[in-house]
Amino acid sequence: MTATECPACEASVVVDDAVLPNEIVECGDCRSELEVVTTEPVLLALAPTIEEDWGE
């Protein structure tokens, strides 16, 4: 397990060592969805929101 910082609230987020890039994890404090940007070292960013494309 690796601990890193939430980019939204700066709380500590514990991430499994087997985490993969682009995987989504959740901050236990603020409940933000976070995307794993890199694994060496583990870097998190706010996950992009999914928008409807209205059939386009």
NORCOR-V618270 format. One record per helix or strand of 3 or more residues. SS is the DSSP state (A for helix, B for strand). FROM is the first residue (numbers start at 0). LEN is the number of residues. Records with the same first field share a line. If there is no record, write none. Layout:
BEGIN
SS->FROM-LEN, FROM-LEN
END
This chain:
BEGIN
B->1-4, 11-4, 23-3, 32-7, 41-5
END
